[in-house]
């Protein structure tokens, strides 16, 4: 999927969920605007479950990244990033795999 949270590919409900995840990720807080929109679309129990799910994925990513776990061999690889990160792409360097640094002596 390419684009941003406002892309027409997302339904209104999906856009709201993306806003919720972005706010929790950026500030560990939900604005009144997002909370009110969530309350209009979901029950309190569903909102609780959504917040818990976001927290669970943060916990998993903290462990995976903190322990520098290698991706599973059967998993779909993360997209390679090259765009405007640096001059590397114009110098012929390989694209970067963002967000993962293997332990010393290990390769991806």
Secondary structure, DSSP 8 states (H G I E B T S, - for coil): --S-TT-TTS-HHHHHHHHHHHHHHHHS---HHHHHHHHHHS-HHHHHHHHHHHHHHHHHHHHHHHTT----TTS-----B-TTT-GGGGGT---B-TT----TT---
